[in-house]
Amino acid sequence: MAKILASSGLGEETYLPPALHCIPPKTHRRECIQETEMVLFPSMDDLLSKAKLSPRDIDILIINCSGFCPSPSLSSIIVNKYSMRSDVKSYNLSGMGCSAGAIGIDLARNLLKTNKNSYAIVLSTEILSSGWYSGRERCMLLLNCLFRMGSAAVLLTNKKEARKSSKYRLLRTLRTQTAFEEKAYSTAIREEDASGKLGVAISKGLLQAAGEILRSHITIFGSRLLPFKEKLKHVLSIMRKKFIDKSAEIYMPSLRIAIQHFCFPTSGRALIREIAKGMKLDERDIEASLMTLHRFGNQSSSSMWYELAYMEAKERVKKGEKVLMLGMGTGPKCSSTVWECLRPIVGESKQNPWCDCIQLYPVEAVSSNSPT
């Protein structure tokens, strides 16, 4: 675990729940519920306060948490805590990994299409107390090292009058998966080890499976998002290589032509850099992802919102610019959303998760070879 942590890109100020500070760690249901209340209630309170809404104004509630699925559900816990309406449409997504945040947004979008003049809240988190692995199998220790506490609450609406106050407009969503392939399906799976201890086993084929689904996802995404001129140049370069010059290179358009800002899975520094390399992006494009990993760790489905908060705190997102949020989860599956900024975003450094440290970033992440 020490070797994994040294090369992960995590800093010294990430958060673990109180239950995991105990020796041995406490992973019972009581601790999991306490952690749930610790991360979800403040996020919900903050969102309702900023939006100046009552819990009874909410029409749709979606909660995603991959590893902890109690009964009553997490959505029922929120409905009970905030005395929400009896007809609120509540949903609980589990087992979908780091891609669940984008999947929750996609679900909210589809529900808003059929429920006019409505408010929808999407809550994203991961409860670590339930997922701690106490065994010794190396392939199951990775999640202990990378995952940290965090949560995000997002308000979506189709009310016309909300356009003036909204930050972003959801332009597009896309979901792809390879769960139908047995080899890819088995690359990350929750199971018991030889001693009967439960954990998530990560196989060596995970990076290959992730690379394949990412290529497929970006290919589909690019075909829908890139300008016609760029797609034509790509097709012509293929024809040239096939019929005229076998040594010619195939032209690969960059998503930067259509997208200005990127939020990637914070599953490790190496993975972030590999994604950037495959998409022809530079260090500034992945700065938000690397700095979120350093300051907060991998917060699963909520990480992408911390990345967006970083860019907002730096006042980099301008009106009319587009943001791509990419999530990758077990299955494997890949989900993405594209947002358009509707208004200038200023002053966010004083009221978002980066308020106490944004002036210290970016930092140079410490590598495993650096002296201590």
N, C-alpha and C positions, 0 to 999 in steps of 0.2 A: 504493500500500500504506500509506503514511503517513496518508493521509486516512481510510482504512478503519479503521486501528488507533486513530486519535484518537477516532472515534465508536463504537467497538465495545463499550466497557465493560470491556476488559481492563486489569488493573493492571500493575505493573512487576516482579512476582515470579513470573510464569508460567514453565513449563519447556519448553525445546526439547532434543532429544537432541544429544549431542556432535557427531554427524555434520553437523548443520545449523549448527554454529558455525564450520565450516571455510569458507574462501573459495577456490573455489566449494564449495557444499555437497556432501557425499559421499552418494550415494544407491544405492550398490551393495548386492548381497545381503549381503555380510559386515557392513556397517554396520546393515542391517535386522535381522539375526540378533542382533547385539550389543544393539540397542535392545530387541528381544523379550526377551532374557534379563534386561535391566536392569529392565523393568517387570513381567514376569510372575513371575519367580522370587521376589522379595521379597513380592509379594502372596500367592502360594501358601504360602510359609513362614510368614507372619504368620497366615493363616487356620488352617493346621494346628496351629500353636502355641496359638492362642486356643481352638480346639475340642478340643485334646488328642487329636488323631487322627494315625494313621500314614497315609502315602500309600496303603498297601495296604488301608486301610479303605474307600476310595472306590470306589463301584460305577459311577458315571456321571460323565463329564467332558465339559463343553461349553465351547468357546472361541469367542468371536466377535471378529473383526477384519476390518474392511471392505476395506481396501486392500492388505494384504499376505497373500498366500496361497502360501507356499513348499511345496516337496516335499522331504522329508517335511513333513507338515502341522504347524501349531502345536500341535495336540493330541498329535501323536506326539513333539514336542520335550519336552512336559511329562511324558508317559508314560516317555520315556527318562531324563530328568533324575531323576525320583523313583522309578524302578524300580517302577512300579505293576503291578497284577496283570495277568495275560495275558487275563483275561476282562472287564476294565474296558470299559464301553461309551463310546467316545470319539467326539465330533462336533466338526466345524469349520465355523463359519458365516462366510461372507464376502460382501462386496458389498451388505450390507443397511444401511449407514450408521448413523446415530445411534439408530435404533430396534432395533438388534441386541441390546442388553442385555435389553430386555423380551421380545424374541422368544426369547432363550436361556432366560429364566425360564419362558416358556410351554412350550418344548420339555422342559425339566426336569420341569415339572409333569406333562405327559402321560406321560413315561417313568416317573415315580414311581408313576403309577396302575397300571402293569403290572409293576413291579418292587418287590415288597413288602420292607419292612424294609431300605431302602437309603439310602445317602448319595449326593448329587449335588453337584458343584461347577460353578459357572458363572464363567468368567473373561472379563472384558470389557476390551478395550483398543483402541487405534489406533496403528499403527506409522507415524510421521511421515516417517521417512527414505525410505520407498518412495513417498510421495505428494507430495513436494516438486515444485512446478512452477517451472522455471527460465526460462520464456518471458516474453513481454511482453503477452499477451492479457489485457485487464482482467477479462473474465468468468471467467478461470481463476486469478486471483490471490487470490480471496477465502479459499480454504482455507489458503493460506500464512499469512494474517493471523490467523485465528481459532483454528486447531487447535493444541493443546498436548499434552504428555506426560501420561499418567495411566493407571491400571489399577485394577480392582476384582475381588475374589474373593468369591463368595457361596456359602454352604453351605446346601443344602436337604435335608430328610429327611422320611420318612414313619414314622420310628420313634416309637412312642407315648411312650417314656421321655424323648424329647428335648423334649417340650412344656414341661417345667419350666425348662429352660435356654434355650429359644429366645427370641429377641427378638420375632419377628413370625410371623404366620400368613398365608399367601397366600389371599386370599378370591376373587379374580376376575382373569381376564385377558381382553383383547379385542384383536383385530387387524383392521384394515381397510386396503385399498389401492386405488389408482386406476391401476395399471400398464396396465390394459386400455385406457386413454384415451391416444392417441398424443401429444396436446399436453402432458398432465401427465407422461407417461413421459420426454419429452425435456427437461424443465426442469433436470435435473441429470444429466449423463452424462460418463463418463470417456472421453476421446478425444484424438487428437493435434491440435495446432494446425497452422497453415500451414507451420511450420518443422519439423514432425515431433516436437515435444516434447509429452510426455504430461501431461495434467492433467485436472481435473474442471471442465467448463464449466457455469456457472450462468446460466440465462436469466432475463430480466426477469419471466417468468410464474411463477417459483417461488413467490413469496409468495401469489399468487392460488391456485395449485394447493394449497399448504399450507393456506390458509384453508378451501378447499372440503373437503378430506379431514378437517380438524380438526372442522368443523361436523358432518359426517356421523358421525364417530367419537364425538363428545360426545353427539350425539342418541341414538345407539344405546346408549351408555354410560349416559346419564341415564335412559333407559327401563327399564334393568335395575337401576339402583341407587337411584333416588330413591323416596321413600315414595309410596304410592298417592294420598294427599291432594294432593301437589304435582303429580302427573301429571294428576289430575282438574281442578285449578285451571287448568292449562295448556289442556286440551281445552275447558273451559267458556269461557275467554277467547277462543279461536278461534271458537267457535260464536256468541258474543256479537258479535264483530266482523263476522262473516259475515251474521248474520240480524237483529241488533238495532241496533247502533251502529257504523257504518263507521269512525268516528273513534277508537273505543276501542283501547287498546293491548293487545297480546297478552302475557299473563303468562309470563315466562321464569323458571323456577325456577333457583336457584343451586346448584351442586354442593356449596357449603359446608354445606348442610343435611345431607349424608351424609358428606362428606370434611372432615377438619380440617387436613390438611397436603398440600402439592403440590410435586412435583419436575418441572420442565419442561425442554425441550431448551435447552442453553446456546448457542444458535446466534447470539447477538447480543442486545444490550439492547432494540432496537426490536421484535424478534420476541417476546421474553418479555413485554413490555408489551402487545403486541397480543393475545397469547393470554389474558392476564389481563383485558383489556378485554372480550373476547368471552365470557369465563366469569364476568364480574361479580366479580372478585377485587380485593383491595386490595393496597397496598404490602407489608404484612406477609406476605401469602400468597406473594409472589414474591421475598421477601428472600433466601431460601436460593439460588434460581436466580441472582439478580443477583450475590450475593457469591461464589458458586462461579465464575461467569464472570470476575469481577474478580480473584480470587486464583489460580485454576488455568486459566482459559481454557476453551475448548470441548474436552473430552476424549472427544467422540463418545459411544459407548455406555456409558462408565463414569461420565459426569458426574452422572447421577441418584443414584449412590451417594455421591458427594461432597456432594451437596445434602442427602441424608438424614443424612450424618455431621455436617453443619453444624447441623441441627436437634437431633441427639442431643447435640452438644457444648454447645449452648445449653440443653439439658434441657427442650425444648419438647414432645417427644412423650410423652404420658401413656398409661398402661394403658387399653386399650379404644378409643383413638382410631385413626382410619384415615388411611393415607397413599396418595395417588395418584401413581404414577410414569408419566410420559408421554414416549414416544420417537417422534421423527419422522425418517424416513430416505428415501434415494433410492428412486425407484419411481414416484411417492411412496407411502410406507406409513406407517401410524400404529399404534403398539402401546402398550398400557397395562397396568399391574398395580395391584391394590389390596391393601394389607397392613393387618392389624390388629395393633396393639401388644399383646403378651401380658404384659408386666411393666414395672415402672418402669425407666427407663434413666437411670442416673446415673454420673458419673465418666468419661464417654466423651471429654471434652475433653483427657484426659491420654494417650489411647492411639489417637487417630484422626488423619487427615491435618491436622486443624486445631489440633493440640496446641500448636504454637508461635505461633499468631496469633489464636486465637478471641477473645481479649480485645480485639482491635483492631477487631472487626467488630460491627455493620455500619458500612460507610463510605459516604460520598456519592460515587458513581461520577463521574469527571471527564467532562464533556461536551466535544464538539469546539469549542464556543464559549467554553470557560473559558480564562482567561489562564494562561500557563505561567510 
